[in-house]
């Protein structure tokens, strides 16, 4: 998925430069929140159009975009050091992909609502983590060995 918008041949808009800079300078937690927000946005578009057979292509496209986000989230998990949290998130992401496949095949609005609710819950949890980590004063401490969740690829 590209954020680039061409204004003239060979140039990009100032908006693109701003968005690119925003994405490359945010914390890992904020990036995860942004991915959840994108998934929620795409699923809401799919949900709004799911009852119109003429718009099934739009539904399909937005569900597929959400599945791509989930794949990105899955790939960002550090399964070696993430412990139970990484395992649980992976299980959730696999479940979401399965449910979205079902929703897309059946054009089922209730399944989309279910997955949206889970994404909202995850987004709220990560926002709380971000708030609590930004409210603490950074300290210098000896590095901890093992544990934790890293989203570095």
N, C-alpha and C positions, 0 to 999 in steps of 0.2 A: 504494500500500500504506500503510495507516494503522497507526500504533503505538497509537492511542488505544483505551483500554478504558473504557467507561462504567460507573461504579459506581452512580450514580443519575442521574436525568434532569438533564442539564446539567453534570455534574461528571465529572472524570476522576480516575483513581487516582493515588496518589503514584508508583507504578511508571512510569506514562506520563510524568509530569513528569521523573523521573530519566532515562529512556531518551531523551526529547527533548533534555534538557540534555547528555547524553553525546554524542549525535550532533552537536549544534551546537558542541561545544567541542573535539572531537578534531581532530588534524592531518589533512591530506589523505591522507597515507600510511596512517594508521590507518583512515580511512573506507574506503579501497580494500580494506584487509585485511578489514574488517567485511563489505563487499559480497561478497568472495570466500568468506568463511565462510558467509554466507547461501546463496550458490549451492551450495556443497558440502553444506550441510545439506539444502536442497531436493532436490538430486539423490540424496542418500542415501535420503531418504524415498521418492522415485520408484523407486529401485533395489530397496528392500525390498518394494515392492508390485507390481513389474512382472510377476511370474509368476502373479498372481491376476486373471483377467479381471473379477471382481467389483469390483476396486479400480482399474481402468483410469482412472476419473475422478480418483482421487487422484494417480495417476501423471501424467496430463495436467496437472492443476493445478500440480503441483510443477515439472514441466518448464517450463510457461509462466511461473511465478514466476522461474525461473532465466533464462529468455530476457528477462524484463523487467529483471533485474539487468544482464545483458549489454548491453541497450540503454542503460541508464543509464551503464555504463562507457564505451560507445562515444561517447555524447553528451558525456562529460566530457573526452575527449581534445582537446588543443589541437593541431590539425593544422597551424596556421600556424607555431607555434614549437616543436613537439614533435619535429621531425626524424624520423629513422629509428625511434626508439623508439615514437613515436606511430603511425607507419605500420605497424610490426610488431605492436603491440598491436591496432590496428584489424583487421589481417589475421587475427590469432588469434581475436578476438571474432566476426568474420564466420564463420570456420570453426566455432567452437563453436556458433553459432546454426544453421548448416547441419547439423551432426552431431546436435544436439538435435532438430531437426525429423525427421531420419531415425530417431533412437531412439524418438521419440514415435509415429511412423507404424508402425514395425516392432516396437515394444515390445522393443527390443534392449538387454539389460543390459550387454553388452560395450562398446557405444558410450558408455553412461553412465559406465562405469568409466574409459574413455579420457578423457572430458571432466573427470571428477572429478580424475584424476591431474594433468591440466594445471592445473586450478584450485589444487590443493595446491602444485604447483611455483611458480605465480605468487604465491600467498599467502606461501610461505616466503621468496621473493625480496623481497617488499615488507616482510615482518617484519624481514628483515636490514637493509634500507635504513632502516627506522624505528629499529632498534637502533643502527646506526652513526651516524645523524644525531642521536640523543638523547645519544650518548656524546661528542659533540664540543662544545667550548665555543663558544658563539656569538661571532662577531666582527663588527665593523663594517667593511664593505668597500664599495667603489664598486659600484654595480649593474652587472650584466652585461647586455649587449644581445643579444637573441635567444637561441636555443637553449633547452634544457630542456623539461620536460613539465609542463604546467599542467592541472589538472582543473577549473579554474573554468569555470562554464557560460557 
